[in-house]
């Protein structure tokens, strides 16, 4: 998670639950990443992947942009 990984880890430990819905899990992941991120997060400098029963996929830059807009 980078230079401030301790802050991010603590943030994630407080908010993680196995019952998280996908949308909430993505939001939590972005907020956790933000804890240790230097600069502004954009669809060009972060990637989000989803691993589920159907396999693994990366969110498109447009999807990442939409999620980032909800936490701004």
N, C-alpha and C positions, 0 to 999 in steps of 0.2 A: 504494500500500500504506500510505500514511500517513506520520506523523512519523518513525517508525523504519524507513523503507524500506530503508536501507542494510543493517541487520541482517537484514531479511527477504530481501533480494536475495541476500546472501551465503549465508544458510541454504538458499535454493532452489537456488542454483548448486551447492552441495555435494551435494544430494540428488537433483537432477533427472537422469533418464535417459529416453531415448526408449523404453526397454523396460519402463517402469513399467506395471503393470496398473492398471486403473481404480480399484480400491479403494486401492491404494498411492498413486496420484496424488491422490485426494481427501484421504487422510490427510496427504500432503506439503503440499497446498495449505492445509489447516487449520493445520498446524504452522507454515507460513510466515507465514500471516496472524497467528497468535498472537505471533510475534516482534515485530510492530509494533503490536499491539492494546493499547489502554489499557482496562482494565476487564475484565469477564468476557464471554466470547463465549457467546451464546445463539442459539437458532433465530430469535429476534426481531430480532437486530441484525447477523446476517451472512446472506449468500445464497451458495449454491454452484450454479454452472451447469456443465453437461456438454455439450460440443460433440463430436459424432462423426459417423459416416457417416449416421446416421439423422436428424441435425439437432441442434438445441439444445433443452435443457430445463433448468429449474431444479429442484433437489431440493426436496421438500416440507419444511415445518418439522419434521415427524416424522422424516424421513430425516436432516436436519441434526442433530437432537437425538441420534439414534443414533450418528452419526459423532463428535459432540462427546463423548459418553459413553465412547467407546473411547480417547480421548486424555487424559481427565481423570486 
